[in-house]
Amino acid sequence: MTQVAGDLRDYDVWHAGYDDPNSTLSWRLQRVQTVIGRVLDTTDGPIRMVSACAGDGRDIVGVLSQRDDAARVRATLLELHPVVAERARAAAVISNLADSVEVRCVDAGSSDAYADIAPADLVLLVGIFGNISDQDMRATVAAGPQLCTAGATLIWSRGRGGGLVDRNEEVRSWFGAAGFTEIGYVTLDRGSRPAIGVVRYDGPPVALVPGRRLFTFER
């Protein structure tokens, strides 16, 4: 979650959708976790992860809790909703991941939130693009290189239904223009018709620009 414009859905209640194994949220979670595991399996040594609008952190925490190499990970989860952020923090502690997972209750829509954690080897922009304007979406994609190390993996998501206009082909092209190479894209044609994109950053290092508004949630 991030700073909002107007009224916002109750994200504390919204997370209950994960309790249904057949929900589109569960479908998305499973695929994001698969990518996280694959990155860990193919990357040696220390690895830094950043998750924007991380929710209760069940994607990263869920994967790390099942691995014996979690100690090499430094994951920072950014979540503005204090109740949800505290759930993520508690989940990390219960899973003995307090040294690997840090939860910050901050606005992930501000570039300042990434000042001491970017660039990262794995960046999650999951659950964001369907809740912000097209202009903010394009600005966030353009800023992606500032968050990534060379060769970093970035995971993004966006629904193509549920009242949304399908902009995903445009999003995919924006990532390409920003120096990313697509390495995966999967969709589900029911419910909100979610999609998951996975890209690798193949461009040059880009310094983080402070004081920038990347996005603002609109719903």
Z-matrix of the N, CA and C atoms (Angstrom, degrees):
N
C 1 1.463
C 2 1.522 1 109.24
N 3 1.308 2 116.81 1 154.62
C 4 1.454 3 122.14 2 178.34
C 5 1.517 4 109.73 3 -142.05
N 6 1.306 5 116.19 4 -175.43
C 7 1.451 6 121.24 5 175.04
C 8 1.526 7 109.56 6 -53.42
N 9 1.332 8 116.49 7 144.24
C 10 1.457 9 119.52 8 -172.17
C 11 1.519 10 111.21 9 -121.37
N 12 1.329 11 114.13 10 156.73
C 13 1.463 12 121.38 11 172.86
C 14 1.518 13 107.00 12 -111.07
N 15 1.343 14 117.00 13 112.13
C 16 1.449 15 119.67 14 -179.20
C 17 1.519 16 112.28 15 78.00
N 18 1.344 17 115.94 16 -157.61
C 19 1.458 18 121.16 17 -177.39
C 20 1.525 19 110.64 18 -75.52
N 21 1.325 20 114.94 19 147.49
C 22 1.461 21 121.46 20 -179.01
C 23 1.513 22 108.77 21 -126.92
N 24 1.316 23 116.85 22 147.15
C 25 1.454 24 120.43 23 174.98
C 26 1.530 25 110.09 24 -58.56
N 27 1.319 26 116.86 25 159.66
C 28 1.460 27 121.86 26 178.86
C 29 1.529 28 108.40 27 -80.17
N 30 1.330 29 116.52 28 99.45
C 31 1.455 30 119.73 29 -175.28
C 32 1.521 31 113.04 30 -73.46
N 33 1.323 32 117.05 31 -20.06
C 34 1.457 33 119.14 32 174.15
C 35 1.523 34 109.67 33 -65.01
N 36 1.328 35 116.65 34 -46.76
C 37 1.465 36 121.79 35 177.61
C 38 1.524 37 110.73 36 -70.03
N 39 1.324 38 116.78 37 -37.43
C 40 1.468 39 122.21 38 -177.45
C 41 1.523 40 112.20 39 -54.95
N 42 1.323 41 116.98 40 -34.91
C 43 1.465 42 120.45 41 -178.14
C 44 1.524 43 113.16 42 -64.27
N 45 1.330 44 117.29 43 -17.00
C 46 1.463 45 119.76 44 178.91
C 47 1.528 46 111.76 45 -61.57
N 48 1.329 47 116.93 46 -20.50
C 49 1.465 48 120.15 47 178.11
C 50 1.518 49 113.45 48 -59.87
N 51 1.310 50 116.85 49 -24.12
C 52 1.462 51 120.42 50 178.28
C 53 1.527 52 112.20 51 -69.43
N 54 1.341 53 116.92 52 -18.68
C 55 1.468 54 119.97 53 -179.02
C 56 1.521 55 112.39 54 -70.36
N 57 1.314 56 116.26 55 -18.05
C 58 1.468 57 121.21 56 177.78
C 59 1.525 58 108.71 57 -93.39
N 60 1.335 59 118.31 58 111.20
C 61 1.469 60 120.13 59 -177.32
C 62 1.520 61 113.67 60 -64.18
N 63 1.336 62 117.22 61 -15.23
C 64 1.460 63 120.79 62 179.91
C 65 1.527 64 113.14 63 -99.88
N 66 1.325 65 117.00 64 5.20
C 67 1.460 66 119.89 65 -178.69
C 68 1.519 67 111.19 66 -76.55
N 69 1.333 68 115.33 67 162.06
C 70 1.457 69 119.07 68 177.05
C 71 1.527 70 110.74 69 -67.81
N 72 1.324 71 117.97 70 -28.60
C 73 1.464 72 120.37 71 175.83
C 74 1.529 73 111.02 72 -64.26
N 75 1.329 74 116.11 73 -42.09
C 76 1.471 75 119.67 74 178.21
C 77 1.523 76 110.82 75 -65.79
N 78 1.325 77 115.92 76 -38.35
C 79 1.469 78 119.77 77 176.73
C 80 1.520 79 110.05 78 -59.76
N 81 1.330 80 116.13 79 -45.83
C 82 1.458 81 120.54 80 -179.95
C 83 1.519 82 111.32 81 -63.76
N 84 1.325 83 116.26 82 -45.13
C 85 1.459 84 120.88 83 -179.20
C 86 1.522 85 111.66 84 -58.00
N 87 1.309 86 116.50 85 -46.15
C 88 1.466 87 120.14 86 -178.07
C 89 1.524 88 111.35 87 -60.04
N 90 1.304 89 116.15 88 -40.44
C 91 1.469 90 118.96 89 -177.94
C 92 1.521 91 112.13 90 -74.45
N 93 1.304 92 117.06 91 -36.07
C 94 1.464 93 119.30 92 175.53
C 95 1.524 94 110.01 93 -65.47
N 96 1.315 95 117.07 94 -42.48
C 97 1.462 96 119.91 95 178.89
C 98 1.527 97 111.47 96 -63.10
N 99 1.313 98 116.97 97 -35.80
C 100 1.459 99 120.08 98 177.78
C 101 1.519 100 111.06 99 -61.96
N 102 1.325 101 116.80 100 -42.74
C 103 1.464 102 120.37 101 179.16
C 104 1.526 103 110.74 102 -66.23
N 105 1.325 104 116.98 103 -42.55
C 106 1.463 105 119.87 104 178.25
C 107 1.526 106 110.32 105 -57.93
N 108 1.315 107 116.44 106 -46.38
C 109 1.461 108 120.26 107 178.59
C 110 1.508 109 112.45 108 -61.85
N 111 1.322 110 116.75 109 -38.92
C 112 1.462 111 120.62 110 179.76
C 113 1.524 112 111.19 111 -65.76
N 114 1.335 113 116.12 112 -40.20
C 115 1.466 114 119.50 113 177.51
C 116 1.523 115 110.33 114 -61.37
N 117 1.312 116 117.13 115 -43.70
C 118 1.459 117 120.41 116 178.88
C 119 1.524 118 111.41 117 -64.67
N 120 1.317 119 116.59 118 -38.27
C 121 1.466 120 120.46 119 -178.91
C 122 1.517 121 112.68 120 -68.22
N 123 1.312 122 117.21 121 -24.76
C 124 1.469 123 120.50 122 -174.13
C 125 1.521 124 112.94 123 -111.18
N 126 1.322 125 117.17 124 7.73
C 127 1.459 126 121.47 125 -179.55
C 128 1.516 127 109.79 126 -122.35
N 129 1.318 128 117.13 127 126.61
C 130 1.454 129 121.66 128 178.36
C 131 1.531 130 110.39 129 -93.71
N 132 1.306 131 116.15 130 152.88
C 133 1.447 132 121.53 131 173.53
C 134 1.514 133 113.65 132 76.88
N 135 1.334 134 116.82 133 -168.65
C 136 1.468 135 121.41 134 -178.11
C 137 1.519 136 111.41 135 -61.44
N 138 1.319 137 115.55 136 147.07
C 139 1.459 138 120.47 137 179.71
C 140 1.524 139 109.00 138 -140.80
N 141 1.324 140 115.14 139 135.34
C 142 1.463 141 121.27 140 -179.50
C 143 1.523 142 108.76 141 -107.56
N 144 1.340 143 115.44 142 131.27
C 145 1.461 144 122.02 143 178.88
C 146 1.519 145 109.85 144 -120.69
N 147 1.327 146 115.50 145 144.50
C 148 1.462 147 121.88 146 174.64
C 149 1.523 148 108.00 147 -132.72
N 150 1.326 149 116.22 148 129.52
C 151 1.458 150 120.92 149 177.32
C 152 1.521 151 108.60 150 -121.58
N 153 1.344 152 116.84 151 116.30
C 154 1.455 153 122.42 152 178.48
C 155 1.521 154 109.79 153 -87.42
N 156 1.330 155 116.92 154 138.35
C 157 1.470 156 120.86 155 -177.35
C 158 1.523 157 108.80 156 52.12
N 159 1.324 158 114.94 157 56.45
C 160 1.464 159 122.10 158 -166.40
C 161 1.518 160 114.58 159 -75.28
N 162 1.324 161 118.58 160 -9.75
C 163 1.453 162 119.37 161 -177.42
C 164 1.515 163 110.46 162 61.84
N 165 1.325 164 116.68 163 -139.46
C 166 1.463 165 120.05 164 -179.29
C 167 1.526 166 112.77 165 -88.94
N 168 1.341 167 115.97 166 10.71
C 169 1.456 168 120.67 167 171.21
C 170 1.502 169 116.25 168 70.90
N 171 1.319 170 117.61 169 16.98
C 172 1.454 171 118.34 170 -173.26
C 173 1.523 172 113.15 171 -69.57
N 174 1.325 173 118.56 172 -16.83
C 175 1.458 174 119.04 173 177.28
C 176 1.531 175 110.57 174 -71.65
N 177 1.332 176 117.75 175 -57.12
C 178 1.461 177 120.79 176 -179.16
C 179 1.519 178 111.55 177 -71.15
N 180 1.329 179 117.78 178 -46.72
C 181 1.471 180 120.35 179 -179.55
C 182 1.519 181 110.69 180 -62.22
N 183 1.327 182 116.28 181 -40.48
C 184 1.460 183 119.52 182 -179.62
C 185 1.511 184 113.23 183 -61.30
N 186 1.338 185 116.98 184 -37.03
C 187 1.461 186 120.74 185 178.77
C 188 1.528 187 110.55 186 -75.16
N 189 1.313 188 117.08 187 -49.71
C 190 1.463 189 120.25 188 -175.60
C 191 1.521 190 112.39 189 -63.20
N 192 1.331 191 116.82 190 -31.83
C 193 1.464 192 119.94 191 -179.06
C 194 1.525 193 112.28 192 -66.28
N 195 1.330 194 116.78 193 -16.19
C 196 1.462 195 121.07 194 -178.63
C 197 1.531 196 112.74 195 -103.21
N 198 1.333 197 117.52 196 7.02
C 199 1.460 198 120.48 197 -174.46
C 200 1.527 199 111.06 198 -119.29
N 201 1.331 200 114.59 199 149.93
C 202 1.463 201 119.24 200 178.25
C 203 1.521 202 112.14 201 -94.63
N 204 1.344 203 117.60 202 3.60
C 205 1.466 204 120.96 203 178.57
C 206 1.518 205 111.92 204 -113.84
N 207 1.331 206 117.30 205 21.84
C 208 1.461 207 120.93 206 -177.02
C 209 1.522 208 112.29 207 -63.17
N 210 1.322 209 117.75 208 -23.70
C 211 1.463 210 120.55 209 -176.40
C 212 1.521 211 112.55 210 -64.71
N 213 1.330 212 117.75 211 -20.52
C 214 1.470 213 119.24 212 -179.77
C 215 1.527 214 112.40 213 -85.03
N 216 1.318 215 116.24 214 -1.88
C 217 1.465 216 121.59 215 -177.17
C 218 1.526 217 110.38 216 -98.44
N 219 1.324 218 115.62 217 138.31
C 220 1.454 219 122.28 218 167.89
C 221 1.517 220 106.74 219 -123.08
N 222 1.317 221 115.67 220 102.74
C 223 1.462 222 121.97 221 -176.76
C 224 1.514 223 109.55 222 -109.10
N 225 1.323 224 116.53 223 131.80
C 226 1.460 225 122.14 224 176.35
C 227 1.519 226 108.48 225 -115.66
N 228 1.326 227 115.90 226 121.80
C 229 1.455 228 122.50 227 -178.60
C 230 1.525 229 108.41 228 -106.66
N 231 1.321 230 116.37 229 124.32
C 232 1.460 231 122.51 230 -179.36
C 233 1.520 232 109.42 231 -105.47
N 234 1.323 233 117.24 232 118.39
C 235 1.466 234 121.34 233 -177.46
C 236 1.526 235 109.13 234 -148.10
N 237 1.332 236 117.30 235 122.24
C 238 1.454 237 122.13 236 -174.89
C 239 1.528 238 113.44 237 -80.09
N 240 1.337 239 117.54 238 -31.67
C 241 1.464 240 120.91 239 -177.69
C 242 1.529 241 108.57 240 -69.44
N 243 1.341 242 119.20 241 115.95
C 244 1.468 243 120.40 242 -172.26
C 245 1.525 244 114.45 243 -64.65
N 246 1.317 245 118.03 244 -37.01
C 247 1.467 246 120.57 245 179.92
C 248 1.520 247 110.21 246 -68.06
N 249 1.328 248 115.88 247 -45.22
C 250 1.464 249 120.07 248 -179.77
C 251 1.525 250 110.63 249 -66.76
N 252 1.328 251 116.67 250 -41.22
C 253 1.466 252 120.30 251 177.95
C 254 1.519 253 111.05 252 -60.93
N 255 1.311 254 117.11 253 -40.19
C 256 1.466 255 119.78 254 179.56
C 257 1.525 256 110.95 255 -66.52
N 258 1.328 257 117.33 256 -34.08
C 259 1.464 258 119.31 257 175.79
C 260 1.523 259 110.63 258 -64.01
N 261 1.323 260 116.22 259 -40.24
C 262 1.466 261 119.65 260 177.72
C 263 1.527 262 110.37 261 -63.30
N 264 1.328 263 115.98 262 -43.70
C 265 1.464 264 120.36 263 179.97
C 266 1.532 265 110.60 264 -62.33
N 267 1.314 266 116.61 265 -43.12
C 268 1.461 267 120.53 266 179.54
C 269 1.528 268 111.44 267 -65.22
N 270 1.322 269 116.38 268 -39.60
C 271 1.467 270 120.01 269 178.78
C 272 1.524 271 110.82 270 -62.08
N 273 1.325 272 116.85 271 -39.80
C 274 1.458 273 120.35 272 178.70
C 275 1.522 274 111.10 273 -64.60
N 276 1.321 275 116.80 274 -41.43
C 277 1.468 276 120.82 275 179.73
C 278 1.521 277 110.64 276 -65.77
N 279 1.323 278 116.60 277 -46.54
C 280 1.465 279 121.08 278 -179.68
C 281 1.522 280 111.02 279 -59.93
N 282 1.333 281 116.88 280 -33.77
C 283 1.463 282 122.03 281 -178.84
C 284 1.530 283 112.45 282 -88.52
N 285 1.328 284 116.70 283 10.34
C 286 1.472 285 122.01 284 -179.80
C 287 1.529 286 111.88 285 59.40
N 288 1.331 287 115.38 286 39.11
C 289 1.460 288 120.86 287 -177.96
C 290 1.529 289 112.28 288 -115.48
N 291 1.315 290 117.40 289 17.03
C 292 1.458 291 120.05 290 -175.94
C 293 1.523 292 112.24 291 -59.89
N 294 1.331 293 117.75 292 -28.83
C 295 1.465 294 120.40 293 179.43
C 296 1.524 295 112.31 294 -83.27
N 297 1.326 296 117.39 295 -13.70
C 298 1.465 297 121.64 296 -177.09
C 299 1.518 298 113.39 297 -106.67
N 300 1.324 299 117.04 298 -25.86
C 301 1.459 300 121.52 299 -173.79
C 302 1.526 301 109.78 300 -123.19
N 303 1.316 302 116.20 301 121.16
C 304 1.459 303 122.17 302 174.80
C 305 1.520 304 108.56 303 -112.11
N 306 1.316 305 116.52 304 131.70
C 307 1.459 306 121.91 305 178.34
C 308 1.524 307 108.43 306 -109.77
N 309 1.324 308 116.35 307 124.94
C 310 1.457 309 122.06 308 179.06
C 311 1.522 310 109.81 309 -115.46
N 312 1.310 311 116.70 310 127.66
C 313 1.465 312 121.55 311 178.00
C 314 1.526 313 107.59 312 -88.23
N 315 1.327 314 115.98 313 83.10
C 316 1.463 315 123.21 314 -175.33
C 317 1.524 316 109.56 315 -139.60
N 318 1.306 317 115.29 316 169.63
C 319 1.466 318 122.88 317 179.79
C 320 1.529 319 109.88 318 -86.41
N 321 1.315 320 116.79 319 106.36
C 322 1.468 321 121.48 320 -178.88
C 323 1.521 322 112.60 321 -71.43
N 324 1.324 323 117.30 322 -8.76
C 325 1.452 324 120.10 323 178.63
C 326 1.512 325 113.87 324 -81.74
N 327 1.336 326 116.79 325 -3.55
C 328 1.463 327 121.82 326 177.51
C 329 1.517 328 109.70 327 -105.11
N 330 1.313 329 117.11 328 134.30
C 331 1.464 330 119.64 329 179.91
C 332 1.523 331 111.50 330 -62.36
N 333 1.336 332 117.80 331 -24.32
C 334 1.461 333 120.70 332 179.99
C 335 1.525 334 112.05 333 -63.07
N 336 1.329 335 117.36 334 -23.40
C 337 1.464 336 120.68 335 -179.95
C 338 1.523 337 112.19 336 -64.89
N 339 1.334 338 117.01 337 -18.59
C 340 1.465 339 121.22 338 -174.88
C 341 1.530 340 112.39 339 -105.50
N 342 1.340 341 116.71 340 8.90
C 343 1.462 342 121.16 341 -169.51
C 344 1.524 343 113.64 342 -55.59
N 345 1.324 344 118.43 343 -40.85
C 346 1.463 345 120.40 344 -176.11
C 347 1.520 346 113.12 345 -111.31
N 348 1.332 347 116.90 346 11.60
C 349 1.478 348 119.05 347 -178.60
C 350 1.523 349 113.22 348 -124.41
N 351 1.313 350 117.39 349 -8.16
C 352 1.468 351 121.10 350 176.11
C 353 1.529 352 108.55 351 -104.91
N 354 1.344 353 115.84 352 146.83
C 355 1.464 354 127.82 353 5.48
C 356 1.531 355 111.99 354 -84.77
N 357 1.320 356 115.51 355 155.88
C 358 1.455 357 122.65 356 -179.21
C 359 1.523 358 110.38 357 -120.02
N 360 1.333 359 115.02 358 162.60
C 361 1.461 360 121.55 359 179.74
C 362 1.527 361 112.24 360 -86.45
N 363 1.342 362 116.42 361 -22.96
C 364 1.460 363 121.73 362 176.51
C 365 1.518 364 107.67 363 -139.81
N 366 1.325 365 116.45 364 124.53
C 367 1.458 366 122.30 365 -178.78
C 368 1.521 367 108.79 366 -121.73
N 369 1.324 368 116.55 367 130.07
C 370 1.457 369 121.85 368 177.73
C 371 1.526 370 109.74 369 -109.27
N 372 1.326 371 115.93 370 119.11
C 373 1.465 372 123.35 371 171.14
C 374 1.525 373 106.43 372 -117.26
N 375 1.304 374 115.61 373 64.74
C 376 1.464 375 122.47 374 -172.85
C 377 1.521 376 109.18 375 -106.23
N 378 1.345 377 116.16 376 132.74
C 379 1.449 378 120.26 377 179.22
C 380 1.518 379 114.12 378 78.55
N 381 1.310 380 116.95 379 20.50
C 382 1.468 381 121.20 380 -176.82
C 383 1.530 382 111.88 381 -110.13
N 384 1.315 383 117.56 382 -51.79
C 385 1.459 384 121.54 383 -167.33
C 386 1.525 385 114.53 384 -62.67
N 387 1.318 386 117.56 385 -24.74
C 388 1.459 387 119.68 386 177.91
C 389 1.512 388 113.81 387 -81.11
N 390 1.332 389 116.47 388 -1.57
C 391 1.460 390 120.95 389 -174.72
C 392 1.529 391 113.29 390 -120.20
N 393 1.325 392 117.16 391 7.31
C 394 1.461 393 120.74 392 -177.43
C 395 1.524 394 109.65 393 -128.92
N 396 1.310 395 116.23 394 168.55
C 397 1.464 396 120.27 395 -178.71
C 398 1.524 397 110.71 396 -72.15
N 399 1.320 398 115.75 397 161.57
C 400 1.461 399 120.29 398 177.06
C 401 1.532 400 110.39 399 -60.72
N 402 1.316 401 116.47 400 -38.59
C 403 1.462 402 120.30 401 179.59
C 404 1.532 403 110.81 402 -63.12
N 405 1.339 404 116.59 403 -44.43
C 406 1.463 405 119.78 404 178.63
C 407 1.516 406 111.45 405 -67.19
N 408 1.330 407 115.65 406 -36.11
C 409 1.452 408 119.64 407 178.74
C 410 1.527 409 110.58 408 -61.69
N 411 1.305 410 115.99 409 -45.32
C 412 1.466 411 120.09 410 179.80
C 413 1.531 412 111.02 411 -66.06
N 414 1.332 413 117.01 412 -38.46
C 415 1.463 414 120.72 413 178.56
C 416 1.526 415 111.24 414 -65.53
N 417 1.324 416 116.64 415 -37.57
C 418 1.460 417 120.55 416 179.89
C 419 1.525 418 111.00 417 -68.28
N 420 1.323 419 116.27 418 -42.18
C 421 1.466 420 119.74 419 176.44
C 422 1.527 421 110.11 420 -60.98
N 423 1.327 422 116.58 421 -44.33
C 424 1.463 423 121.09 422 -179.50
C 425 1.519 424 111.73 423 -62.01
N 426 1.338 425 116.87 424 -31.33
C 427 1.463 426 121.31 425 179.17
C 428 1.515 427 112.71 426 -83.91
N 429 1.331 428 117.16 427 -7.39
C 430 1.459 429 120.81 428 -178.02
C 431 1.516 430 114.57 429 -50.94
N 432 1.341 431 119.43 430 -43.79
C 433 1.466 432 120.04 431 179.67
C 434 1.522 433 113.63 432 -57.69
N 435 1.322 434 117.78 433 -27.33
C 436 1.464 435 120.57 434 179.06
C 437 1.526 436 111.97 435 -69.16
N 438 1.321 437 116.78 436 -19.47
C 439 1.459 438 121.48 437 -177.28
C 440 1.520 439 112.75 438 -96.37
N 441 1.337 440 117.51 439 -8.43
C 442 1.461 441 121.66 440 -167.17
C 443 1.525 442 113.87 441 -116.70
N 444 1.335 443 115.22 442 140.74
C 445 1.454 444 120.83 443 166.99
C 446 1.526 445 108.33 444 -76.63
N 447 1.311 446 117.13 445 168.03
C 448 1.462 447 120.74 446 174.08
C 449 1.526 448 108.75 447 -62.28
N 450 1.324 449 115.96 448 127.84
C 451 1.457 450 120.71 449 -180.00
C 452 1.514 451 114.47 450 82.44
N 453 1.329 452 117.50 451 5.89
C 454 1.465 453 120.85 452 -178.76
C 455 1.524 454 111.20 453 -64.96
N 456 1.319 455 115.36 454 152.26
C 457 1.459 456 122.22 455 173.34
C 458 1.522 457 109.07 456 -98.75
N 459 1.326 458 116.19 457 135.28
C 460 1.462 459 121.95 458 176.07
C 461 1.521 460 108.43 459 -124.53
N 462 1.321 461 116.42 460 131.40
C 463 1.458 462 122.38 461 178.78
C 464 1.524 463 108.78 462 -111.42
N 465 1.323 464 116.93 463 130.05
C 466 1.458 465 120.71 464 177.06
C 467 1.518 466 109.56 465 -130.74
N 468 1.316 467 115.78 466 160.79
C 469 1.466 468 120.09 467 178.22
C 470 1.518 469 109.93 468 -142.37
N 471 1.330 470 114.08 469 154.72
C 472 1.467 471 120.02 470 172.46
C 473 1.517 472 108.69 471 -165.60
N 474 1.317 473 116.63 472 134.67
C 475 1.448 474 120.43 473 174.00
C 476 1.523 475 111.12 474 -74.03
N 477 1.336 476 115.09 475 158.25
C 478 1.458 477 120.36 476 179.31
C 479 1.525 478 111.48 477 -117.93
N 480 1.339 479 115.24 478 10.75
C 481 1.459 480 121.52 479 179.33
C 482 1.512 481 109.42 480 -143.88
N 483 1.335 482 116.92 481 -154.11
C 484 1.450 483 120.11 482 178.90
C 485 1.513 484 113.29 483 62.61
N 486 1.319 485 116.38 484 34.18
C 487 1.451 486 120.57 485 -179.87
C 488 1.513 487 114.36 486 92.26
N 489 1.320 488 117.31 487 -5.13
C 490 1.461 489 120.88 488 179.07
C 491 1.526 490 110.89 489 -90.32
N 492 1.311 491 115.99 490 144.26
C 493 1.463 492 121.08 491 168.67
C 494 1.523 493 106.78 492 -79.29
N 495 1.315 494 117.23 493 134.34
C 496 1.460 495 120.97 494 -178.87
C 497 1.531 496 109.66 495 -70.99
N 498 1.329 497 115.96 496 107.40
C 499 1.458 498 122.36 497 179.00
C 500 1.526 499 112.03 498 -110.00
N 501 1.316 500 117.29 499 10.04
C 502 1.458 501 119.16 500 -168.19
C 503 1.523 502 114.51 501 -65.78
N 504 1.325 503 117.39 502 -32.40
C 505 1.470 504 117.62 503 177.34
C 506 1.536 505 110.05 504 -65.54
N 507 1.323 506 115.87 505 -35.50
C 508 1.459 507 118.99 506 176.08
C 509 1.524 508 110.74 507 -66.73
N 510 1.325 509 116.66 508 -43.35
C 511 1.467 510 120.41 509 179.18
C 512 1.526 511 110.20 510 -59.50
N 513 1.302 512 116.49 511 -43.31
C 514 1.472 513 120.14 512 -179.96
C 515 1.533 514 110.50 513 -61.64
N 516 1.319 515 116.42 514 -39.93
C 517 1.468 516 119.22 515 179.14
C 518 1.522 517 111.17 516 -69.99
N 519 1.327 518 117.87 517 -34.54
C 520 1.464 519 120.94 518 178.05
C 521 1.523 520 110.88 519 -63.71
N 522 1.318 521 116.15 520 -42.11
C 523 1.468 522 118.95 521 177.65
C 524 1.526 523 110.62 522 -61.85
N 525 1.316 524 116.65 523 -41.44
C 526 1.460 525 119.71 524 178.00
C 527 1.515 526 111.77 525 -60.76
N 528 1.326 527 116.39 526 -42.12
C 529 1.464 528 120.56 527 -179.86
C 530 1.521 529 111.98 528 -67.43
N 531 1.337 530 116.84 529 -24.56
C 532 1.462 531 121.21 530 -178.45
C 533 1.530 532 112.48 531 -87.14
N 534 1.328 533 117.69 532 1.08
C 535 1.458 534 120.12 533 177.06
C 536 1.515 535 115.20 534 102.92
N 537 1.335 536 116.63 535 12.38
C 538 1.462 537 121.41 536 -179.88
C 539 1.531 538 110.85 537 -99.42
N 540 1.313 539 115.64 538 147.89
C 541 1.465 540 122.50 539 174.32
C 542 1.522 541 108.35 540 -111.18
N 543 1.312 542 116.81 541 126.03
C 544 1.466 543 119.77 542 -179.95
C 545 1.518 544 110.36 543 -72.77
N 546 1.333 545 115.94 544 129.84
C 547 1.465 546 120.41 545 178.26
C 548 1.526 547 111.89 546 -119.33
N 549 1.328 548 116.71 547 -1.98
C 550 1.447 549 119.83 548 176.67
C 551 1.514 550 112.06 549 -172.77
N 552 1.340 551 116.09 550 144.04
C 553 1.454 552 121.03 551 176.99
C 554 1.525 553 107.59 552 -156.36
N 555 1.338 554 116.67 553 118.03
C 556 1.460 555 121.18 554 -177.90
C 557 1.525 556 109.40 555 -129.40
N 558 1.323 557 116.13 556 149.59
C 559 1.461 558 121.22 557 -177.71
C 560 1.521 559 110.23 558 -133.79
N 561 1.323 560 114.88 559 160.42
C 562 1.461 561 122.69 560 173.26
C 563 1.515 562 107.67 561 -130.15
N 564 1.305 563 117.21 562 125.65
C 565 1.463 564 120.43 563 -174.62
C 566 1.520 565 112.28 564 -99.42
N 567 1.313 566 115.90 565 57.46
C 568 1.465 567 122.32 566 169.59
C 569 1.522 568 108.58 567 -152.61
N 570 1.340 569 114.21 568 163.19
C 571 1.458 570 118.36 569 -179.26
C 572 1.523 571 111.60 570 60.35
N 573 1.310 572 115.56 571 -128.07
C 574 1.463 573 121.22 572 179.01
C 575 1.523 574 112.40 573 -78.64
N 576 1.320 575 117.31 574 4.88
C 577 1.460 576 124.09 575 179.84
C 578 1.547 577 110.77 576 49.71
N 579 1.333 578 115.59 577 61.02
C 580 1.464 579 119.28 578 -176.44
C 581 1.516 580 112.61 579 -70.19
N 582 1.318 581 114.56 580 157.64
C 583 1.468 582 121.59 581 175.28
C 584 1.520 583 108.41 582 -140.48
N 585 1.320 584 115.05 583 147.09
C 586 1.460 585 122.34 584 177.18
C 587 1.523 586 108.09 585 -122.08
N 588 1.323 587 115.85 586 127.41
C 589 1.454 588 120.64 587 174.96
C 590 1.518 589 110.46 588 -112.25
N 591 1.321 590 116.54 589 142.82
C 592 1.463 591 122.07 590 177.45
C 593 1.524 592 107.63 591 -128.43
N 594 1.325 593 115.90 592 124.64
C 595 1.460 594 120.63 593 -177.67
C 596 1.524 595 110.17 594 -130.51
N 597 1.312 596 115.15 595 156.60
C 598 1.475 597 122.21 596 176.94
C 599 1.518 598 108.50 597 -115.48
N 600 1.327 599 116.62 598 135.23
C 601 1.458 600 118.59 599 -179.76
C 602 1.516 601 109.88 600 -85.55
N 603 1.321 602 116.00 601 117.20
C 604 1.461 603 122.39 602 -178.15
C 605 1.525 604 112.53 603 -113.77
N 606 1.311 605 117.16 604 11.42
C 607 1.458 606 120.73 605 -178.98
C 608 1.520 607 112.01 606 -92.48
N 609 1.325 608 116.67 607 -176.70
C 610 1.463 609 121.96 608 -179.63
C 611 1.523 610 111.16 609 -78.07
N 612 1.334 611 117.89 610 163.49
C 613 1.474 612 120.77 611 175.91
C 614 1.535 613 110.45 612 -59.44
N 615 1.322 614 115.24 613 140.46
C 616 1.459 615 121.32 614 178.47
C 617 1.527 616 108.08 615 -131.30
N 618 1.317 617 116.93 616 124.91
C 619 1.457 618 120.77 617 -178.59
C 620 1.527 619 111.15 618 -69.93
N 621 1.313 620 115.62 619 144.59
C 622 1.455 621 120.98 620 177.17
C 623 1.527 622 109.91 621 -68.86
N 624 1.324 623 115.85 622 132.39
C 625 1.472 624 121.14 623 177.83
C 626 1.526 625 107.80 624 -94.80
N 627 1.326 626 118.85 625 115.83
C 628 1.470 627 120.66 626 -177.74
C 629 1.522 628 111.88 627 -75.38
N 630 1.320 629 114.28 628 162.81
C 631 1.460 630 120.10 629 172.63
C 632 1.508 631 115.86 630 70.08
N 633 1.315 632 118.50 631 20.14
C 634 1.464 633 121.91 632 -178.68
C 635 1.528 634 110.90 633 -103.58
N 636 1.324 635 115.85 634 139.42
C 637 1.458 636 121.59 635 171.42
C 638 1.514 637 108.16 636 -88.79
N 639 1.327 638 117.16 637 114.05
C 640 1.461 639 121.68 638 -179.50
C 641 1.530 640 110.89 639 -84.16
N 642 1.322 641 115.85 640 -48.20
C 643 1.477 642 118.94 641 -178.14
C 644 1.511 643 110.00 642 -158.45
N 645 1.325 644 113.79 643 160.91
C 646 1.461 645 123.51 644 175.77
C 647 1.522 646 108.35 645 -135.62
N 648 1.312 647 117.04 646 127.92
C 649 1.464 648 120.23 647 178.87
C 650 1.532 649 110.52 648 -65.83
N 651 1.325 650 114.71 649 139.53
C 652 1.454 651 121.04 650 -179.98
C 653 1.527 652 112.65 651 -113.15
N 654 1.320 653 115.72 652 -7.41
C 655 1.463 654 117.47 653 178.18
C 656 1.515 655 110.67 654 -153.32
